[in-house]
Amino acid sequence: MSWGNPAAATATPVAVKCEYPGCDNPAAVYVAIGEDKTKAASCCEHALFENPIVALVEGSTVAVSEAVTKKLVAQHEAAKAVLEAAKNSEMEARLMVGNYAFPLAGRKEGVNNLELSDGRVVKLGHKVNYKLSSDNEAVEKAEDEIDAIGNEGPFLRERIITWEAKFSKSEYNKLDTSNPTHAKVKAAIDKVLEISNGTPSLEVKEPKAKLNNQ
Ligand SMILES: [Zn+2]
């Protein structure tokens, strides 16, 4: 439990060695050791103890073993279960504070304050959701109605209702760049298209149960 050298965790990523006593293998990951969670570089073999893996060694060329991948998957599943349980109890506690200390009838939209005897102030944000109907034709009809009022009608309408451009990836994928019109359309859209990687999702599918006696 006493292996690990905190200085090494911040050292240059080139040729990081496993810090397990007597091991000279290149490190693939960092594990957290002991109560104070000291970060120690570890090879794949020595990453399989109970110490959680906390980071990958940046720039490491060591292939991560399947056993390490399995451990990471298990860590993710455990973290997900803890997160779910914490999310549920946080929501329950929040709703109970809201229901008991801030009865709905007395709440105002926005921040509601309740001062406690020790001087702390509990702030409950009472949120009300507003959104326009997803029926665009109905919204456009309302816009026309407002414009027909005249005077400052259109002025008020364009401040209250604004439109936002949405992107359809499936329609974009249908563009055939061997068609000159499509190619020009794609070039024009690509000028305003911002592409970035989202956070990956992760799920583990259990193997199909094997049939007995076959
Ligand atoms: Zn090692």
Residues whose N, C-alpha, C, O or C-beta is under 5 A from the ligand:
A	BS01	ZN	C18 Y20 C23 N25 C43 H46
